[in-house]
Amino acid sequence: MNKVEIHHIGLENFRNYTLAHCDIDNKQPVLFIGANGAGKTNILEALSMLSAGRGLRNAPALEKIRHMAVGFALRFDINYNDEPLVCHIKTEGDNKKPITYYNNNPIKLTDRLLHTIALTPRQNRIFSESSAERRRFFDKLVSAFEPAHLGRLQNLEVLLRERRAYLANNNRDKIWWHTMNQHIAERAVAVAASRLEYSHKCNIALTNHADFLPAIKCTINGYCEGLLQKLSASEAEEQYKDYLIKQTQIDDNIYSPMNADFGGIYLPKNCGGEQCSTGEQKMMVLAIVFAQISLIMAQNGVEPLILMDEITAHLDKYHRDALLSLLVDYKLPTFMSATEEDAFQGFALQKYKVIDNAIQML
């Protein structure tokens, strides 16, 4: 198991921070305390950029640059499997693309060593939100095991836009049309296959949950996902390509992985997550988070970074205390935020006050 420790966080021109830093002792989970708008979530967002993707807010790089600044820079001093690792993430070029460096050497997005698991207030009612929100959440989970997954999704979006533009221009190039739909089918089936494989693994992991977490089951429903449950990958590609070729109207609402839907079944009540209370939905998401933790450790052999924003929201005292006890016992690199300190009394945590765009140890 590759052990991960974060010993230093440095932020420059990132969100509300001009320049801020803090040293971390990884023996205990870290809690950032501060008023709404102080910048607690911004620290967690910076940490989330250590893994693939655009961070826990799914925001473009330009939104992360402090007002009037030309770019941002992040520094993390890490102990990875007992070896020192300095990670820099900074925006470069005219498009302000974030580039990641390990010990001053640039790396590819898919070569990042770390995995983060983030839970934000936005996900507290994930099963009642739009299907797009649920897909983003689910695809981020999938990408921890299939680094190319997010890239395939982006490529698929581009291809679907090109297909729509072709129809809008009333083109009639049969070779282009067949080739484009073949490319779309290949990527769509690959995306669907990754989702189905992850859903199967996650449901196995969900059977071994902590006592305070509910029994749940994940579902993923979509046209391509449905094809793969009865056909081989090559057969699914062929059938989906044939379907696409027949959809020749620009206003056709075609089936694709971009409109599949992720869901959850709350087994104690045998109902969909959308029918559950906000507290029950948060507990469902927590069950998925801890299943993801166990999967990453078992399959990737590395400790994930756990990021939990406003961790105590919508939890009663029993579930809150059980969650905090579990996080302390896990001894994994864990970073949390809250507006009040009272709920955390009696737990061994490393606490920081976030105020006036600065991070102060308590």
N, C-alpha and C positions, 0 to 999 in steps of 0.2 A: 504494500500500500504506500503510495507516494504521499507523504505528509506535507501539508501546506500551512505556512504561517505568514501572516502579514505583519511586518514590524514597523512600517512607516507609510503614511499616506501624505502626499503632497498635491495641492491643487493650485493652479495658476490660471487666472482669467477664465475660470470654469463656473458657469451659471452666476451666482451672486458673489463668488469668492475672487478677490483680487489676488491674494496670496495667503494660503492657509496650510497648515500641516499639523500632524500629530503622530506621536510614537505610540506603538501598540505592544502590549504584553499579551501574547496569544494564549495564556494559561486560562483565561476566562472569556466568556462572550462579552462583546462590546455593546454598550448602550449609549446612543446619542440622544440627549434630552434638550428640548428647546421649544419655544413658542412656534405656532404656525407661521410659516414663511421665513423661519430663521435659517434654513438651508440644510436641515437634517437629511431630507430625501436626496438632495444634491450630492451628498457624500456617498450615499448608497448607490446612486446612479453612476458616480465615478467608479466605484468598485465593480459594478456590474459590467463595465466595459472591459474588464479583464478576460471575459469570455467572448465567444463569437456573437455577432448581432449588434444592434444599435443601442443597447442598454435597456434598463427596466422601463423607461418611458417610451421606448421605440421612437425617439426623437432624432431628427437629422442633426448633423454636427453643427450647423450654423446656429441652431437654437441653444446649443450648449455653451457658446462663446459669450463671455460677459459683455454687456453693452459697451460699445465704443472700443473694445479690444479687437485685435486682428486675428487672434487664434487662442486656443487653450493648450495647456500642457499638464499632464498628470504624471506623478512618479509614485511607484510602489516598491518598497524594499521588501523582498519576499525570501523566505527560506523554503525552498522546494526540495523535498527529499534530502534534507540536511545540506543542501548546496545553496549558497547565496545567489539570488537572482534579482537584478534591478530591472524593473519594467517601466519604460516610458511610453506614454501614449500622447501624441501631439498632432495638431492639425498642420497640414502642409499643402503647398500649391494654391492655385487660384480657387480651386473648388473646396478648399479647407477639409480635405479628406483626412480622417484620423489614421495615423500610421503607428503601429506598435513595434517597439524595440525591446529585445531581451539583451541585456548587457551590451547596449549600443549597436546591436545587430538587428536590422529590420526583419520582420517575420510576416508570413502570410496569415490571413485571417483563420484559415483552417489548421494552422500550426500552433495555435494558442494552447498552452498547457493546462490552463485553469478552466474550471466550470463554475458558474454561479447559478444559484437557485434563488429567485426573488419572489417575494409576496408583497403586494402593495394594496392599499385600500380599494383601488380600482377593481381588484379581483375578488373582493368580498362578496359581490353579487354577480360573479362571472357567468353563472348559469341563467341569469335573468337579463344579461346584457345582449348586445348584438352578436350574431354568429361570427362576424369578423373579429370581434374581441376574443371570442373563445378560440378561433383558429390561431390567432397570433400567440395566445398563451400555450396552446397545445403544440404548435410547430416549434416554439422555443424549447419545449421539453424534448421533442424529437431530435432537435439539432445537437443535443448533448451526446447522442449516440451515432448520429449520421451527420458529420460536419458539413457535407455537401448539400444537406437538405435545404437550408435557407437560400443558398445559391441557385438551386434548382427551381425553387419557388419564384425567385426574382426573374430568372430566365423565362419561366413559363408565363409570367405576367407580360413580359416584353413581347413574346411570341403571340399571345392573345391580342395585344394591342395592334401588332402588325397585321394580324388576320382581320381584325375589324376595319383597319384603315384600307386594306385591300378591297373589302366589300364596299366600303364607302366610296371608293374611287371607281366602282363598277368595272373592275378589271376582270379579264376572262382568260388568264394564262393557266391552262389546265395543269401543266407540269409544276408551276410554282404552287398552285393550290394543293395538289396532292403532296408535294414535298413538305410544305408548311404544316399541313395537318398531320403528316407522319411525325415530324419533329415534336409537335404539340403532344401527340399521343404518347410518344416515348417518355417525355418528361412528366406528363401527367400521371402515367402509370407508375413511374419511379417514385414520385411524391406520395401517391396513394399507398404504395407498398411500404414505404418507410413509416407512414402513419399507422398502418395496420400492424406492422411488426412491433412498433413501440406500444401500441394499445394492448397487445397481447402480453408483452412483458410487464407493463404497468399493472395490469389486472392480477397477474400472478403475485407481484410484489405487494399489492393492496390487501391480499389475504392475510398477510403477516403484519398487522397494524398494532400500534400501541392501544392499551385498553381505553383511553379517553377519546380515541378517534373513532369515527363511525365506519361501519362496513359500507363500501361503495363499489361501484363498477363504472369504468369508463366506456364510452361508446364513440365511434366515429362513423358518420353516415354521409355517403356521397356516391355519385354515379360510378366513378372509377374504383372507389373502395368496394362498392357492391360487385362490380365485374370481377375483381380479384378474389372474391370469396367463392366464386364458382368456376373461374377460368384460370389458366396459366397466365403468366405475365405477357408472353408473346400473343396469346389469344386475346387477352384484354386489350392490348395495344391495337391489334387489328380491328377488333369490334369498335373500339372508341374512335379510331381513325375513320372507319366507314360512317359512323354516326356524324362526325364533324363534317365530312365531305358533303353530306346531305343537307346540312344547315347553311343555306346560302343567303338568308335574309339578314341584313345588318341588325335588325331589331330582335332577332332570335335570341332568346335567353338560354344560351347553351349551358349544358351541364359541364362542370370542370371542378378540379380540386379547389378552385377559388371560391366555390359556393358550397363546399362540404361543411358539415357541422359537427363539432365536438360536443359531447354531452356527458352527463353523469347520472347514475341511478343511486338514490339514497335508499339502501337496502332495508334499514330499520322500518321504513314506511313504505317501501317498494314503490317509490314515486320518483319522477324526474327532478333533477336539481332545481329547475325553474319553479317548482311548486314548494320549495323549502324556504324557511325563514332566512334572513341575512346571516344570523348566527350559525345555522345549519350549513349554509352554503360555504361560510368561511371554514367550518370544520371539514367539509368535503375537500376544499382546496388544500387545507393543511395535510389531509390524508394523502393527497396526490404528491405534495411537496416531500413528505417523508418517504414515500415510495420512490420518488426520484432520487433522493439522497442514497437510499440503499442500492438502487440500480447503478448509479454512477460509481459508488465505491466498489461494487461487485464486478462490474464489467469494464470500467475504465481504470480501476486501480488507483484512484486519486481522491483525496478529500475535497469535496466541493465547498465553495464559499456560500454561506447561508445569509441571505439579506432579507430582513423583515421590517417593512415600514409600517409605523403605527401598529405595532404587534398586538396590543391588547384590545384594539377596537372590536366591538361586537362579541366579546368573550366574557362569560360569567367567571366568578372567582375560581371555581373548580377547574374549568378548562384552561384558564389563564395560568394558574399555578402549575397544573400538570404539564402544560406546554413549556413553561420556563424551566421546570425541573428536568424535562427531557433534553432541552437544549444545553443545559449545564452539564448533564451527564454525557452527552455526545462528545464533548471536547473537540468539536470541529470549529474552524474559523467562522464565527457567527457575529453578524453586525445587525443591530436593531435600532429602531427609533421610537420615541414616544414624547408626548408633550408634558407628562407628569412623571415624577419619580416614585410616587407613593406606592404604586402597584408592584414595584420591583424590590421592595424592602424584604430582606431575609435571603436574597439570592446572591450568589457569588458572581458579580458582574464587574466589568471595568467600565466606569461611567465618565462621560464627557458632556460638558455643557456647550451647546452651540448658541452663540450670541454675538451680535455685532460683526457678522461675517468672520468669526474666529471660532476655533475649537479649543476648549479649555478642559483639562483633566480635573475631575472632582476628587 
